[in-house]
Amino acid sequence: MNDDQTDDNKILPHSHGLRSSARKLTSQNQITLEIHKTEPNGDLVSFPNYPSYSSEHSYILPQAKVASLIKSWLEEDCPSFDYAALAVGEKYNRAELLIKSPGIVSGVPFFDAVFQEVGCEVDWLVSEGMKIDAASLPKTIALIRGEARSILIGERVALNCMARCSGISTLAQSFIEKTRSLEWNGRIAGTRKTTPGFRLAEKYALVVAGADTHRYNLSSMVMLKDNHISSSGNVSSAVERVKFAAGFSVKVEVECQSLEEAIEAVESGAEIIMFDNFTSEELHIAAAALKEMFPNVIIEASGGITEDNLASYCGPHVDVISSSKLVQGYSVVDYSLKIVKE
């Protein structure tokens, strides 16, 4: 199949499993579709054509995990009766998702999954990762169709996901743009200081921005911090013990407080060195010395790094700069959802 052909039986992203026929390829990641919804009596009802945007980022998400999270978030918000549902009932409605402050559109798969869980459909008018500037606000970026009570029961959970994911992606992209302007070729990374129960969404938002997620959890990479070293007795014994268990497939990173600790860690088998809470001047001196001895070691700078002082930590011997601000210190992007009066 070439780029100009489509498969009429393909179920496309964000169609929620509905059979869709692609009619025209208009641009990258944008397909004009005619969507059919099957009613209980088996009749097909055509919806108007609309542009449907897909995000390749969503392919990395474990669908079973996303579905499980969505169920738990909806249950948290409505553990028993939804009294307000009596006011709107089963009336079939359309709602608009509006973005009201500048930022990166992020969190689309979670928004979709919320409304899929409550039996609604979402049609996206922009692609995930798009930057919306102040001059375009307020801007309608998605349409939601379904029973009014279903739209409203999913509203808050879906908006919370979008607001937070977009906030992370916006700040992370700002970090990245600043480092690119300096022609620094390293990686900006988040940290594991995420919100309990929301890590998957927060790490995903980093990916949308083009940032590095860092390790996802304790099992994805070994990181020996100061408390590990203190409890173990010394750097060498700590590294050697974990290397034995982790084997060849799991990298080992050591948080170091001095160049001497870093040298000991690399000589013991560590692949990544984190210089933690160094001043920018101390960092560049230590990084240059370590790279001269071990050219292939990965050097990470972390601790107290913000958007304001980021530039001073970028240097030719620094490979990664991580900041917890990306998952703890971001401002949310403002969204609202409005039922359209027919």
PLY file of the C-alpha trace (Angstrom):
ply
format ascii 1.0
element vertex 342
property float x
property float y
property float z
element edge 341
property int vertex1
property int vertex2
end_header
0.00 0.00 0.00
1.47 3.38 -0.97
1.06 6.71 0.83
-1.95 7.69 -1.27
-3.94 4.53 -0.52
-6.01 3.68 2.53
-7.47 0.53 4.00
-11.24 0.96 4.30
-11.40 -1.61 7.09
-8.68 -0.12 9.22
-9.63 1.04 12.72
-7.80 4.31 13.09
-6.42 5.94 16.26
-8.95 8.00 18.23
-11.92 6.33 16.46
-12.41 4.22 19.60
-12.71 0.98 17.69
-15.44 2.24 15.35
-15.07 1.18 11.74
-13.82 4.19 9.83
-13.26 4.81 6.13
-10.42 7.18 5.25
-11.49 9.45 2.41
-8.60 11.83 1.87
-5.05 12.15 3.16
-4.79 15.89 3.72
-1.49 16.25 5.58
0.87 14.38 7.87
-1.04 12.87 10.82
-4.33 14.30 9.53
-6.99 12.19 7.83
-10.47 13.30 6.88
-12.85 10.55 7.91
-16.47 9.59 7.59
-17.40 7.91 10.87
-20.36 5.57 11.22
-21.91 4.70 14.54
-23.85 1.47 14.87
-27.13 1.96 16.69
-28.71 -0.87 18.76
-31.10 -1.70 15.89
-28.17 -2.24 13.55
-28.71 0.89 11.42
-25.74 3.01 10.47
-25.92 6.71 11.23
-23.35 8.88 9.44
-21.62 11.63 11.36
-20.37 14.70 9.46
-16.82 14.53 8.16
-14.20 15.81 10.55
-10.38 15.80 10.74
-9.04 13.04 12.98
-5.50 13.42 14.29
-3.36 10.60 15.60
-0.31 10.65 17.84
2.44 8.12 17.46
3.40 8.82 21.07
0.30 6.91 22.20
1.68 3.68 20.77
4.05 3.31 23.72
1.25 3.25 26.28
0.12 -0.11 27.72
-3.59 -0.08 26.96
-4.54 -2.40 29.82
-2.73 -0.13 32.29
-4.35 3.00 30.88
-7.81 1.39 31.12
-7.14 0.35 34.71
-6.02 3.85 35.68
-9.05 5.45 34.05
-11.43 3.14 35.90
-9.80 4.00 39.22
-9.85 7.75 38.53
-13.53 7.68 37.54
-14.38 5.60 40.59
-12.54 8.09 42.81
-14.61 10.94 41.37
-17.93 9.06 41.45
-17.79 6.29 44.08
-21.57 6.03 44.48
-24.41 8.24 43.15
-24.12 10.93 40.48
-27.09 12.97 41.58
-26.62 15.68 38.94
-27.19 13.10 36.18
-30.92 13.35 36.89
-30.86 16.93 35.59
-29.59 15.96 32.13
-30.50 12.31 31.58
-29.78 10.43 28.35
-30.08 13.37 25.96
-27.55 13.02 23.15
-25.22 16.03 23.27
-22.12 17.46 21.72
-19.47 19.24 23.76
-16.38 21.25 22.87
-12.99 21.06 24.55
-11.50 24.54 24.76
-7.90 25.43 25.56
-7.81 28.79 27.33
-4.14 29.40 28.14
-1.02 29.01 25.99
0.69 25.65 25.98
1.38 22.29 24.38
-1.60 19.99 23.77
-0.76 16.82 25.69
-2.57 13.94 27.38
-4.76 13.01 24.41
-4.77 9.21 24.97
-5.90 9.64 28.57
-8.63 12.09 27.58
-9.78 9.63 24.92
-9.72 6.70 27.33
-11.87 8.53 29.88
-14.62 9.18 27.36
-14.31 5.76 25.79
-14.89 4.27 29.24
-18.15 6.24 29.66
-19.38 5.49 26.14
-18.59 8.75 24.34
-16.62 9.60 21.20
-13.89 12.21 20.77
-12.99 13.96 17.52
-9.68 15.87 17.64
-9.24 19.09 15.68
-5.52 19.49 16.48
-2.66 17.05 16.88
-1.04 16.16 20.17
2.16 18.12 20.70
0.81 21.22 18.93
1.75 24.51 20.55
-1.20 26.86 21.03
-0.19 30.50 21.45
-2.04 33.27 23.26
-3.27 34.90 20.07
-5.35 31.79 19.24
-7.20 31.63 22.57
-9.73 30.44 23.43
-9.55 27.65 20.87
-11.77 24.62 20.34
-9.46 21.62 19.94
-11.81 18.62 20.25
-15.45 17.60 20.02
-17.09 15.07 22.32
-20.31 13.22 21.46
-22.47 11.14 23.76
-25.20 11.17 26.37
-25.09 14.33 28.45
-24.73 12.46 31.74
-21.80 10.47 30.31
-20.02 13.55 29.01
-20.37 15.24 32.37
-19.27 12.28 34.45
-16.03 12.09 32.44
-15.47 15.84 32.24
-13.41 16.54 35.36
-11.15 13.49 35.17
-10.45 14.12 31.48
-9.73 17.83 32.02
-7.41 17.07 34.95
-5.37 14.77 32.71
-5.10 17.32 29.93
-4.26 20.24 32.24
-1.43 18.42 33.99
0.02 16.62 30.96
-0.03 19.85 28.97
1.65 21.73 31.81
4.50 19.21 31.94
4.93 19.12 28.16
4.92 22.91 27.96
7.60 23.35 30.62
9.72 20.49 29.26
9.62 21.94 25.76
10.65 25.32 27.15
13.69 23.67 28.78
14.56 21.94 25.50
14.18 25.10 23.40
16.51 26.96 25.76
19.22 24.28 25.47
18.88 24.15 21.68
19.45 27.90 21.50
22.79 27.22 23.23
23.56 24.39 20.76
23.87 21.92 23.62
23.29 18.38 22.35
22.48 16.59 25.60
19.17 15.34 26.96
16.70 17.08 29.28
15.13 14.58 31.67
12.44 14.45 34.31
12.80 12.53 37.57
10.95 9.90 39.61
9.43 12.61 41.84
6.02 12.06 40.28
2.48 12.13 41.66
1.45 8.76 43.15
-0.99 7.11 40.75
-0.27 9.57 37.94
3.26 8.58 36.93
2.31 7.02 33.60
0.61 10.22 32.45
3.41 12.47 33.74
6.15 10.41 32.10
4.11 10.29 28.89
3.88 14.08 28.89
7.67 14.27 28.94
7.80 12.07 25.85
5.30 14.31 24.02
7.61 17.28 24.66
10.67 15.41 23.40
12.23 15.14 26.85
13.68 12.04 28.49
11.58 10.21 31.08
14.64 9.09 33.07
14.06 5.74 34.81
10.40 4.87 35.07
10.72 2.98 38.35
13.19 1.17 40.61
13.30 -1.80 38.23
14.14 0.02 35.00
17.60 1.19 36.07
19.78 0.95 39.18
20.46 4.28 40.84
22.64 4.25 43.93
22.04 7.41 45.92
23.85 8.81 48.96
21.78 6.72 51.38
22.66 3.52 49.51
26.36 4.38 49.67
26.17 5.31 53.34
24.36 2.13 54.27
26.60 -0.08 52.13
29.81 1.40 53.49
31.46 2.58 50.25
30.84 3.11 46.56
32.73 0.04 45.33
30.88 -2.52 47.44
27.51 -0.98 46.56
28.17 -1.04 42.81
29.66 -4.53 42.78
26.71 -6.03 44.68
24.03 -4.55 42.43
25.96 -5.34 39.24
25.92 -8.99 40.21
22.11 -9.01 40.42
21.31 -6.57 37.60
23.48 -8.31 35.03
24.44 -6.88 31.64
21.00 -5.55 30.63
20.41 -3.01 33.42
22.53 0.12 33.66
23.90 1.33 36.98
24.00 5.02 37.90
25.70 6.40 40.99
24.93 9.73 42.64
28.30 11.24 43.52
29.28 14.10 45.79
32.85 14.43 44.51
35.10 13.60 41.58
36.82 10.95 43.72
33.52 9.14 44.30
32.78 9.30 40.59
36.13 7.74 39.67
35.57 4.95 42.19
32.07 4.34 40.84
33.18 4.06 37.20
36.11 1.83 38.08
33.64 -0.44 39.91
31.39 -0.75 36.83
28.94 2.17 36.90
27.89 3.37 33.43
26.30 6.67 34.51
27.51 9.26 37.00
25.21 11.87 38.51
26.91 14.94 39.90
24.28 16.02 42.41
23.89 19.56 43.78
27.15 20.79 42.25
27.44 24.43 41.34
27.70 24.89 37.59
31.41 25.76 37.91
32.12 22.64 40.02
30.12 20.52 37.60
32.06 21.49 34.47
35.45 20.98 36.16
34.49 17.53 37.47
32.78 16.48 34.23
35.78 17.44 32.11
38.17 15.52 34.36
35.99 12.41 34.41
35.43 12.41 30.63
39.17 12.69 30.08
39.66 9.51 32.09
36.52 7.68 30.94
35.31 9.08 27.58
32.32 6.71 27.35
30.81 7.37 30.76
27.44 9.18 30.76
27.41 12.26 32.98
24.20 13.63 34.45
23.79 16.94 36.25
20.99 17.24 38.78
19.93 19.11 41.89
18.61 22.66 42.06
18.40 23.10 38.29
15.60 25.38 37.12
14.68 27.10 33.88
16.41 30.24 35.15
19.83 28.66 35.78
19.60 25.89 33.16
21.96 27.56 30.69
24.84 27.58 33.17
24.70 23.77 33.49
24.92 23.08 29.75
28.42 22.10 28.77
30.35 19.86 26.35
31.01 17.17 28.96
27.46 16.97 30.35
25.19 14.42 28.65
21.99 14.70 30.70
20.41 17.44 32.79
17.55 16.29 35.01
15.14 18.45 36.96
12.27 17.55 39.26
10.69 20.87 38.29
9.42 19.17 35.14
7.08 16.91 37.15
6.67 18.96 40.34
7.02 22.64 39.48
4.93 23.12 36.36
1.93 25.37 35.82
-1.15 23.64 34.44
-2.68 24.61 31.11
-6.27 25.86 31.42
-8.96 23.81 29.69
-12.73 23.78 29.86
-15.50 21.67 28.35
-18.75 23.22 27.18
-21.97 21.50 26.09
-23.07 22.94 22.75
-26.68 24.13 22.70
-28.31 22.68 19.58
0 1
1 2
2 3
3 4
4 5
5 6
6 7
7 8
8 9
9 10
10 11
11 12
12 13
13 14
14 15
15 16
16 17
17 18
18 19
19 20
20 21
21 22
22 23
23 24
24 25
25 26
26 27
27 28
28 29
29 30
30 31
31 32
32 33
33 34
34 35
35 36
36 37
37 38
38 39
39 40
40 41
41 42
42 43
43 44
44 45
45 46
46 47
47 48
48 49
49 50
50 51
51 52
52 53
53 54
54 55
55 56
56 57
57 58
58 59
59 60
60 61
61 62
62 63
63 64
64 65
65 66
66 67
67 68
68 69
69 70
70 71
71 72
72 73
73 74
74 75
75 76
76 77
77 78
78 79
79 80
80 81
81 82
82 83
83 84
84 85
85 86
86 87
87 88
88 89
89 90
90 91
91 92
92 93
93 94
94 95
95 96
96 97
97 98
98 99
99 100
100 101
101 102
102 103
103 104
104 105
105 106
106 107
107 108
108 109
109 110
110 111
111 112
112 113
113 114
114 115
115 116
116 117
117 118
118 119
119 120
120 121
121 122
122 123
123 124
124 125
125 126
126 127
127 128
128 129
129 130
130 131
131 132
132 133
133 134
134 135
135 136
136 137
137 138
138 139
139 140
140 141
141 142
142 143
143 144
144 145
145 146
146 147
147 148
148 149
149 150
150 151
151 152
152 153
153 154
154 155
155 156
156 157
157 158
158 159
159 160
160 161
161 162
162 163
163 164
164 165
165 166
166 167
167 168
168 169
169 170
170 171
171 172
172 173
173 174
174 175
175 176
176 177
177 178
178 179
179 180
180 181
181 182
182 183
183 184
184 185
185 186
186 187
187 188
188 189
189 190
190 191
191 192
192 193
193 194
194 195
195 196
196 197
197 198
198 199
199 200
200 201
201 202
202 203
203 204
204 205
205 206
206 207
207 208
208 209
209 210
210 211
211 212
212 213
213 214
214 215
215 216
216 217
217 218
218 219
219 220
220 221
221 222
222 223
223 224
224 225
225 226
226 227
227 228
228 229
229 230
230 231
231 232
232 233
233 234
234 235
235 236
236 237
237 238
238 239
239 240
240 241
241 242
242 243
243 244
244 245
245 246
246 247
247 248
248 249
249 250
250 251
251 252
252 253
253 254
254 255
255 256
256 257
257 258
258 259
259 260
260 261
261 262
262 263
263 264
264 265
265 266
266 267
267 268
268 269
269 270
270 271
271 272
272 273
273 274
274 275
275 276
276 277
277 278
278 279
279 280
280 281
281 282
282 283
283 284
284 285
285 286
286 287
287 288
288 289
289 290
290 291
291 292
292 293
293 294
294 295
295 296
296 297
297 298
298 299
299 300
300 301
301 302
302 303
303 304
304 305
305 306
306 307
307 308
308 309
309 310
310 311
311 312
312 313
313 314
314 315
315 316
316 317
317 318
318 319
319 320
320 321
321 322
322 323
323 324
324 325
325 326
326 327
327 328
328 329
329 330
330 331
331 332
332 333
333 334
334 335
335 336
336 337
337 338
338 339
339 340
340 341
